[in-house]
Amino acid sequence: MLLSLAQTTITLGLISSLTVLALYVSYSCLNVCDLSTDGAFTLGAAVGAVVALSGHPFLSIIAAMIAASLSGLLTAFLQTKLGIDSLLAGIVVNTGLYSINIAIMGSSLLNLNTTVTVFSMFKDLLKGTALENWYTAIIAFIFVALSVTVIVLFLKTRLGLAIRATGDNPRMVQSSSIDPHMTTIVGLVFANAFTGLSGCLLAQSQKGVNIDIGQGMLTVALASLLIGNTVIRRGGSIAKPLSAVLGAVIFRLVYTVALRLHMPAYMLKLISSVIVVIAIAGPYLAGRLKFKSKFLRGGRKDA
């Protein structure tokens, strides 16, 4: 029982970490809080499920990433070309994606129990081995490892450096003859691809998708990102993406502990909000406490 719970926790943590990695690119590097994350996650799950149902489990992953990238393109277009505030653009796209996702699915629920997925194929591959029960965690780990590698390598390119510079100082980027609108578009398209991948893998691992599968993913991803930054505060280009993955696993572990304590399911959203507040306010309060302690020690010495 405990082993099965650990497998589920690790698998869900790794799959959700792909959305956290997307938020790392858009929020931490590009300095854009993409509020369309929930809708893009559901879009990836919906497109992936529909393509998998047609008999193409691997093609479903590519299709999900492309579909979510297009939602990122739309969000970026509203920001850069129509002058809509980034937060409002994300809300508009997220709202519109609800109807689009329903249209893609044809209903509010799709069942993948009898459908061949990348997880079922990998399970057959490992059948009879010691790793058979860990097939979901292994396939999730492979996708996360590939995603971290791609993100690290991409952010080291000239375009990746331009995206990071845009998040730090868009005026400086513009003065360097780099179009910040272009880097914003590329950054959001790139980031949303991983959100779509995350949704697709979750749908295939759970053998089903409903229209609310992505609800609250932005809060979960933000909390996971902040937790990871708190645990790993320093490091190079590799440490930051790894901290996002670690934060997602820790967050899922907290969720699992809450469920084991028989906490009502409707309270989990409140837990997510509390975790976000603690992750944001924790370092600030710790710094204030450290400053006050130094001030008090200084006052005692003067006395």
Secondary structure by P-SEA (a helix, b strand, c coil): caaaaaaaaaaaaaaaaaaaaaaaaacccccccccaaaaaaaaaaaaaaaaaaaccaaaaaaaaaaaaaaaaaaaaaacccccccaaaaaaaaaaaaaaaaaaaaccccccccccccaaaaaaaaacccccccaaaaaaaaaaaaaaaaaaaaaaacaaaaaaaaaaacaaaaaaacccaaaaaaaaaaaaaaaaaaaaaaaaaaacccccccccaaaaaaaaaaaaaaaacccccaaaaaaaaaaaaaaaaaaaaaaaaacccccaaaaaaaaaaaaaaaaaaaaaaaaaaaaaaaaaaaac
